[in-house]
């Protein structure tokens, strides 16, 4: 399916691995010029080479406001303009209410909320001026159904979802769409760290019977960036193999 994205530009935060990498790959496959970032310069550069289509990998830590702003500014410098922004960051440490102190919340909110707000604040006004833009945030199914022992992630990603839903309504008339995609369990390093080297779909209660493929997830994000999705904004789409049990 031609998404109508050839020649567009994108910045994918946390694009050197996992779902961010898969998203950057999907966009590049549709002719988008992509800049990705990762904390490790060599890993980001190696990932960019694998992605191809002149993808550029830069070293940038988006776990703070300053880091998020730096990434967007560098992407605009490299690409000339920014049509698509994919918000993504590594998940905070596991923990529950009793065992998580306030410092943990400060770090988690800086990483998963405030840096994402900062990137949005820089990128969206430029999109509004050009009357075209896409922002897609990779959050978590935990926004709909909090995951036990991940209280920091549950909190930060829920806050980001509320922020983006609000902004989506404000900028929709300027040709800018803002959506979130909420992954369930996919075969990534993060999931293997949490659940072991071979996550078991049955044990994790995934009705589809298998753990998600990051490539499929990346294609979903790319679709939301495409021309056919221009009437989709403010949406929060779960991609979880049916694991979420709620009606809404």
Secondary structure, DSSP 8 states (H G I E B T S, - for coil): ---S-TT-EEEETTTTSHHHHHHHHHHHHTT-EEEEEESSHHHHHHHHHHH-TT-EEEE---SSHHHHHHHHHHHHHHHSS-SEEEE-------B-TTT--HHHHHHHHIIIIIHHHHHHHHHHHHHHHHT-EEEEEE--GGGTS--TTBHHHHHHHHHHHHHHHHHHHHHGGGTEEEEEEEE-SBSSHHHHHHH-SS--TTTTT-TTSS-B-HHHHHHHHHHHHSGGGTT--S-EEEESTT------
